[in-house]
Amino acid sequence: MKYASSLELQIKTLPDEPGVYQYFDKDDKILYVGKAKNLRKRVASYFNKIHDNGKTNVLVKKIVSIKHIVVPTETDALLLENNLIKRLQPRYNVLLKDDKTYPWICIKREAFPRVFSTRNMVKDGSEYFGPYTSGKTVHTLLDLIKELYPLRNCAYDLSLTNINAGKYKVCLEYHIGNCHGPCEGYETEVEYTKKIDAIREILKGNFKESLKDFRNHMMRLASEMKFEEAQKIKEKMETLENYQSRSTIINPKISNIDVFSITSDEAMAYVNFLQVSHGAIIRSHTMELKKKLDETDLELLELAIVELRERFHLMSKEIIVPFEVDLGKDLVITVPKLGDKKKILDLSERNARFYRLDQMKQVKIVDPERHANRIMQQMKKDLRLSVEPRHIECFDNSNIQGTNPVAACVVFKDGKPSKKDYRHFNIKTVEGPNDFASMEEVVYRRYKRLMDENQPLPQLIIIDGGKGQLSSALKSLDELGLRGKIAIIGIAKRLEELFYPGDNIPLYLDKKSETLKVIQYLRNEAHRFGITFHRDKRSKGAIQTSLDDIPGIGEKTTEVLIGHFKSVKRIKEATEKELEAVVGVSKARKILQFYNKE
């Protein structure tokens, strides 16, 4: 099925993450809300085939734009989808438009509290845990709690006055062991409260201590030969260990607040906004801001918050942000460090990061040249170069205690690897482990050859190492008369320090900088290319050490022997007939004579 190029671009750049997607028509009216384990694959599936359902085909034709919200898990996506459908009532959603919600587990606010499942939250001070997307999980939790901590399930008012007055009598639940009879004072409120505290920890997900009780209960049943009952407890424990205790998407403790976060690069900032109402996310929006005067994240976030609150008519009195902002005395500013509010902030930051990645992917697809130009301009500025580094070469040495020393040179053009220009070097003039002398030799050989062949020289050379390796490379450039004609820097691994010739103070780039990422990519690629070559050389050398010393046994014969016997040790242990069968009589005798002398 054909669809607009802008829509195609949006689909290609969707993340491979769980989340919720929203379809909009040409009037920016919501058509459909859906959930996905993998956003890109799920959304693309709408457009790559003709659907059997006519309604779906009509929906696809009307889609003009797509928005998405990334969430941590598939369960969160399910809950957020349910919430958005009920609020937005999209035309093409049917299943979740009713008022049915997911179940919660309630600890009632009363004397001798009851614990039960409910779909309706009543704001009377009771505690609610969930919501749960699986009814099985709710029933398993309640059954397990009931077996381990017998509680009352009656609706009596068990005030101390009523109990002392003997107003109630124990029921059948007491006689069959499901309740300890607090209605007649057989169980004190202190004892009962201890059980409620343990249950509260289980529902929060902190059930390590309780698991010990569960296991003891299971072992006690097993020791009493009640194996079927013990197996049931074991199965319920396994289910309990796998359940997710709380959702980030819906939390009754967080109500009517706005969440703002920011991520930025050298040219742009992206501010994500989540609106939370009655414990649930009801809106998400990401705003782009173009930097003009090197504005800080603080300045841009304050500007964006004012704009977004005005645009969406936000009236909440509390906002959650990643750092302190100054927006007047009427707003409560919260900068969470942990807990549920921190989880909501993390979700907002995650959506801002994914939005930025989506935008960068779209630029790469639509205008790759513009993307490369932007990176080159940024590298020129960050590294204080006189020209854009369109051609970069990076060197790395590799050896183990001086054995099999090699070096690698990788080449990047317009910020991308040019693998046909990669080069390996065997170190020829240096003996022993001397990285400085090896670097000097390799740099000299590389640029001597380029000059002899009238090949273009790079605008930037990167040396993998600190000041020592950089100084060695500079000696070669001096000898070739290239110092000052090619920019050269060294990168030290520990703190990602960049060293310049004649400057003892290193340059530190922002960890988020695209310039640093390109340099790290170069360094890692040089290391990978060099270490692969070194391993190949080392393994080849290890195979050939003793066989190479046998007169009349060449490289091809060695390969045949190793291919058949798999190791030098087996060749030594082989009989004359076994060797003759592989390499013939003459060569077999030479091999036997050589190893017998050894």
N, C-alpha and C positions, 0 to 999 in steps of 0.2 A: 504494500500500500504506500502511495506517495504522500509525503508530508513536507511542510515548509522547511526551508533550510535553517531558519532560526530555531525552529522546534527540534530539528535534527541535531543541531549544535548543543542545545540544552540537554538532550538525552545522552549524547556522547560524553558530556562532562559531569554527569551525575555520579556521585560517589558509590562505591561498592560497599555500602554500610546499611544497617537496618534503619528504618525511618518511616515517615509518613509523607505521601505526595499529594498535591492538590492540583486539579486541572481547572483552567479558567478559559472562558470564551472571549470573543473579540471585544465584548463590553466589560471585560474584567470581572465577569460574574462567575462565581464558583459553580462548577459542574459536578465534580466528583472528588471524594477523599478516599484514599486507600492506604494500606500499610504494606510494608515489604521487608523481607529479610535482607535483600540486596536491591537497593533502589534502582540502580541502572538497569539491571536485568529485568526487573518487574515492569518498569515503565516502558522499556524497549519492546517488551512482548505485546503491548497493545498495538504497535505500529508495524510489526514485521509479518503480519498475516491477515487474511480475511476471517473475521469471527463468525461462528455459527449463529450467535445471538445478534439479531438485527439492531437491538437497542445499543449494544456495544459499538457496532459500526457507525451508528449515528453519533454517539458520544465522541469517537475518535475524530470524526470529520469536524466537529465543533471546537476541538481543543486548539487554542492559540498559544497559551503559555503554561508553564509548569513551575510550581514552587514546591520546596521540600523542607522538611525538618529532620535533622539527623538525631537519633537517640541511641543510648548505649546498647539496648537489647531488643530482641523481637517482641518480648513481653511488653516493654515500654511502648513500642510501636502500636501494639494492639490496644492498649489503654488510651493512648493519645488519639488514635483514629476514632475510637468510640466517643471520646469527649468532643472532638471537632465536629463529627457528624451531628451530634445532638445540638450543638450550638449553631452551626452554619446551615444545617438542613439542605445539603446539596441535592439538586434535582434528580441525579442518577443514582443516589444511594438510597437503598430501601431497607436493608436488613437492620440497621442500627438506629433508625429514626424514632423508634418508640422511646418511652421513658425508662426502659429497663437498664439498670446499671450493674456493674460487676459487684460481687459480694464482698463484704467486710466482716471482720470478726470484732465483736464489741465486748469490752469489759464494762459492765453497767456501773454507773455511779450510784451506789446504794450500800447499805449495810449487808455484809456477806454477799459480794457482787456475783452476779451470774455472768457466764461467758457463753455467747451464742453468735450465730451468723445472721447478718441482716443486709438488705440492699438499700436501706434508708438511714441516712445519718441524721440523728436528732442532736441538736446542740444543747445538751443538758449537763455537760461536763464529763460525759462518758468517754472512754478511750476507744478509738477505732484503729484497727490494723488492716493494711491491705492497700488498694483492692487486689483481689486475687482473680487471675484470668482462668484458673482451673477450679471448678467446683469440687473435683476430687481432692485437691490439696486442702481445701477448707474442711471437708468432711474427715479427711485423714488427721488433720491437726486436732479437730474437736474430739474425735474418737480417742486419739492418743492421750490428750489432756484428761479426758474423762476416765481412762483406765489408770493413769498415773496419779492424778489429783482429783479424787471424787469431789464433785461440787453439787450444790443444790440446783435444781432447775425449776423450782416453784416460784411464783410471783408474789409470795407473801412479804409483808412489811416486817422484816425481822429486826425491829428495834429492840433495845434492851428491855424496855418497858413491856412490850408484847411477849417477849420470851419469858421474863420473870412472872408475868401474869398467867402463864400456861395457856395462852390463847390458841396455840397450834399443837397438833400431834404429828409424830413422824408418820410418813407414808410408806408405800411399797418400795420406793427407791432406797429408803434406809434399810429395809429388811433384806433386799437383794444385794446390798453393798455398794450401791452407786452414790450414796450420800451418807455423811457421818452425823446427820441429825442436828444441825445448829438450831433448828426451830424449837427444840426442847432443851437446848443448852448442853447437848452431848459433845459439841465441838465449840471451843472458844473462838472469839473474833481474831485473837492473836495467831492461833494455829491456822485459821482460814486465810488470813492475810499473807502468811508465809507462802501458802500454795499459790495465791494470786500473784505474788511477786515472781515466783518461779515461772508461772505461765506467761507473765508479761515479758520476761527475758526470752522465752521460747519464741513468742510472736515477733519480737524485735530481731530475731535471728541469732541471739546470743545464747545458744543452748548447749554449749560444751559441757557445762556442769550437769545440766539436766540429762544429757546423754548417758552419764555415769549411772544415774538413777534408772534410766531406761534399760541399760545393759544388766544392772543388778536384778531388775524385775524379770528380764528375759531369762537370766541364769537361774533365778529362783524357780521359775516355771519349769525350766528344763530339769532341774534337780528333783522336782516333784513329779517327773515323768509326764508333764503336760506339754508335749512337744508341739502339738498343733497350735496351742495358744502362744507358745514361745516363738514359733515361726511367724505368726501374725504380728507380734510385737516387732520382730526383726524387719519384716517387710515395711511396716509403718515407719520404723526408724530410717530405713533407706530412702523412703519417699520424703520424709522430713528433712534429711540432710541435703536433698537436691532442690528443695523449694527456695524460691527467692522471697526473702522476708518482706521487703518494701520496694515500692516503685518510686523512681525519681519524678515520674510524670504527674502522679496524683498523690498529694500528701495533705491531709486535712489541717495539719499544723501551720501550713503556709497559705495565707489567704490575702487576696487583694494587694499584691505587690507587683512592681515592674523590675525586670532584671535587664541590665545593660552590660555588654562586654565589648572589648575592642581588640583587633589584631591589625597590624600595619606592616608595610614595607617602606622602601625609600620614597615611593611616589604616591601611594594610596593608603587609606585607612578604611577598615570595614567594621561597622558597629552593629552588633546583633542585639535585638530587643525581644524579650519574652514577656508576655502579659499573663499573670497568674491571678485567677479569680476563683474563690471558694475552693482553694486547694488544687486547681487544675490549670494547665496551660491552655489558653484560649486563643492566643495569637503569637505569631513569630514573624519578624521582619528584619532584613539586613540592609543597612544603608551604606552607600559608598561615599567617601569624602576624598577629594583630590587635594594633596598637600601643595601649598604655594610658597610658604615661607619657613619650611622645616618645622612646622608646628609639632608640639609634643602630643603624646597619646592623651595626656590629661586635658589639654586645651581642646582637642578634637572630640573627646568623649563628652565633655561639658556642653559643647556646641550641639552635638548630636542628641543628647538627652533633652535639651530644651526644644529642639526641632521636632523630635518624635512625640514628646508629650503633647505638644500643640497640635501636631498633625492628626494623632489618634484620639485626642480629647481625653487624655489619661488623668484620672482624679485620685489615684492611690497616694497615700501619705508616706509610704515607705518604698525606697528603691534599693536594689542590691547591685553593687558595682565591685570591680576587682581592686580598686584603690580609692582613697579619699578624694571626693570632689566637693566643690563649693557651689551649692545651688540655692543658698538662702536658708533661713531658719525654719521654714514651714515644712520642709521635707526631712524625714528620718533616713539618714544614709547608713547602710549596713555593708560592711566589708567582711564577709564570713571567712573563717579559716578552716572550719570543719563542720560536719553535720549536714542536715538536709538542705539548708540554704546554700551551702558550698556546692552541693551536688547540682542544684539548679543553675548556679553560676557556671560551673564546669560545662554543663550542657549548652549554655549560651555561647561560651567561648569555643566549644567544639563546632557549633554551627557557623560562627564567624570564620573560623579557619577553613572549613569546607567550602564556604562561599567564596573565599579568596582563591582557593585552589581551582574552583570551577571557573572563575573569571580568567585565571591564568591559562587554564587548558583551552578555553574558548579563543583567547588571543593567539595561542600557538597554532590552533587549527585554522582559524580564519586568516591570520596574517603572520606567518612564522618569521618573515623578515623583520617586521616591526618588533616582535618579541626579541629577536637576536640583537637588533639595534639598541633596544632599551637596556639589555644586559651589558652590552659593550660600553655604552655611555656610562652606566653605573660603575663598571669596573675601572674605567679610566679615571672617574672622579674619586672612587674609594682608594685606589692604589697610587693616586697622584702621578699619573702617567702623562706623557706629552701627546700620545696618540692612543687610539682605541686598540686594545689587544686582540685583533682579529685572528692572529696566529700565535698560539701559546705552545711552548714545549716544556715538559716536566721530566726531571731525571731522578732515578732512584737506584741505589746500590743494593746488592744482595749477596751474602756469603755466610758460611757457618765457620767461625774461627779461622777465616782466611782460605778455606777450601772452596774450590769451584767458584771463584769470584766472578760475578756478572753484573751488568747494569742494564737499565731499560730507559728508553726515551719514548714518551707518549706525546701525541700531537693533537691539539684541539683547534678547530677552525670555526669561527663564529659561535664559540661556546659549546660546540659539540665534538665528540671524538672523531678523528679522521684515522681510522684503524689501518688503512693502507699505508700510512706514513709512519706507523710505529716501528721502532728499531730496537734490536737486541745487541748487546756488546759483550764479547768475552774480554776480560781484563788481560792485557798482554805484558805490560811492563812493570807490574806491581807484584811483589811477593809478600805473602802473609796478610793478616787482617789490617788493612790500611784504607779506610773509607775515604780519607781526604785525598790521598794520591790517586785512588781509583776514580774519584769524581773529576779530578784535574785531567786525567787521561781521556776519559769519555767525552767530556765537554770539548776538549781540544780536537779529538778525532771527528766528532759530529760536525763542528762548524768549519773545520779545515776542508772536509769533504764538500759541504754545501757551497763553500766559496770556490773550490776548484771546479765544481760542476755548474757554477753560476745559478744555483738554486736560491729561491727567496728565503731570507732569514726571518725568524720570528720577531714579533714586537715585544714579547715578554718571555723570559726564561724563569722557571720555578725550580728551585733545588729543594729536594726533600731532605731537610736537615737544618741544623742551626747555623751559627756564625762560622764554625770551622769548615763545613762543606761549602758554604757560600764563598768564603775566602779562597778556597781551592779552585772553584769554578772561575772566579775572577782572574786568577793567574793565567788561565788558558785564554780568557777573553783579551787580557793585556797582551799576551804573546801574539795573538791573531790580529791585534789592532782593532778589536770590536768594542772595547770598553767605552761606554757613553753612547754607543750606537744602538745597543739592545738593552732594554730594561731587564734587571735581574733581581729576584728576591728569593729568600729562603723561608721555609715554613717549618717551625719546630712543633712536633706532635703534641707534647704534653698540654700546653695551654693554647695551641693554635696561634703562636706568635709569628708575626711576619717581620723578617729582618731585611734591612736595606744596606747596601755597601756604604761603609764609613759612618754608620749610625748605630750606636750601641743600644739605643732605646727602641724596643720592638713596637710594631703597630698592632693594635688589637681591633679586629672588626666585630661589629654586632653579630651575635650568634644567629640572628634571623636573616642576616645579609645574604643576598643572592651571590654577591661577589665571593664571600667566604665559601658558600656551597659549591661554586664552580671550582675554586682552588682545591677544596677537599676532594671533589670528584676527580680532578687531575691527579692529586697525590695518591688517592686510593687506586686509581686505574694504573698508575706507574708501578705501585707496589704489587698489584695483582699480576701485571704483565711480567715484571721482573722475577717474582717469586716462582711463577709457573715455569719460566725458562730455567731458573736455578734448580728446581726440583727435577726437571727433565734431565739436565746435565748431570746432576748428582746421582740419579738412579742409573743413568747410562754408564757413568764412571764406575759405579759400584758393581755393575754386572760384568764389566770388561776388565777389571783389574788383573785377575790371574790368567784368563784366557788369552788376553792380548800378548802375554809374555811367551806364549808357545810358538816356536818357529814353524811356519807353514800353515798356521791357523789364522785365517783372515776374518773380516767382519761378517761376511755372509755365513761362513761356517759357524761362527759364534752364535748368530741369530738362530740357525737351524738347531744347534745343540740346546740353547736356552728354551726354544719353543718346544722341544721334545721332552727334555728332562726337568724343566721349570726352575732349576737352581744349579749353581756351581757345585754345591755340596753333593748333589745327586750325580753330577757328571764325574766327580772324583770317585764316587762309590760304584760307578757302573763297571760291568765286566767288559772284556775285550769284544765278545760277541755282540753285546748290546750297543757298544760304540760303533762297531763295524756295520751294523744294520742301519745306522743313521748317517755316518759320514764316510764309510768305506774303510778298507783294510789299512791303507797307508796313514791316513789321518788318525785313525784309532790308535795305531802304535805310537805315534808322536805324542798323543795326549797321555797315554799310559806311561810312557817313558818320562814325560815331564813331571807328572804327579808322583811317580815312584821315587824320582830324585828328590822331590820336596820332602 
